[in-house]
Amino acid sequence: MQIVLEIDGISKRYGKVQALKPYKLQIPKGTTFGILGPNGSGKTTTLGIILGILSSDSGGFTWFNGQSVNSAKKRIGALLETPNFYPYMTAYQNLKLVAKIKELQNPNIDGVLKTVNLLERAHHKFKGYSLGMKQRLAIAASLLGEPEVLLLDEPTNGLDPTGIAEVRDLITRIAATGTTVIIASHILAEVEKVCSHVAVLQNGSLLYSGLADELSAKDAVIAVASADMQALENAIKELSSLKKIRPMDGHLHLSFSEDMSPSKLNKLLAEQGIYLSYIEEKKASLEERFLKILTRDKAN
């Protein structure tokens, strides 16, 4: 597994406020990685440090197996806030200016406009763009130079449902090309739809990092039913890995202390002569798991 970014103990303090406590994190190549947390959790501070905009008080980080941010800069595209495009210039003219500032040779402006579905509006003035179109143009600007990694800070912030859906679809298409996408966001529902990996920050501390599916699966339950519910309940209570059983909506909702798949449970019950009429695995949403992690952290 190739690592595009390795964070090793970075921290940041602003006066008496510890904005970021030392933590370690690896971001694998080709992933869509969500850095999640409420406002003030340390997301933007992290992005500022790894882009070389802020200096860390301790620790360090490397890009692409040992490169400094200055060496890796041309391989990274970033959108930390909406760029100040010129309103009376067209999208094409604005991107041409961005490419000049970046000192790019032969920038593929038509290509990035096509990627963000703005090629047909390339020669329309920026002032006439909707908020969603402006955000997509900002992402187009970050794609100039064909970066291997794209960093986006709150990419759907302030957008209406249509704009959110457009940006979500765009992120999915960019990731499908093999580009590593790192997203900092507090909008859990959107991150859940596009991210393969997540890290959870709260009050500057890293509380979780790993696969998004694994985070959701930690609170998974299996709902079951059969013709003889009492016999089913009695058989389930004999399973050593059973952690909790709860009747709900005509089903039994089961939690286990060990990994238990629906197929494995079905087989174990069939061996006892219990045949199920209903079985379904119900995973907690990323938002539910996220809130539980934050609540647990506050309790500690």
Summary of the structure (lengths in Angstrom):
residues: 300
radius of gyration: 23.6
end to end distance: 34.1
largest distance: 74.9
contacts: 926
relative contact order: 0.13
helix: 37%
strand: 31%
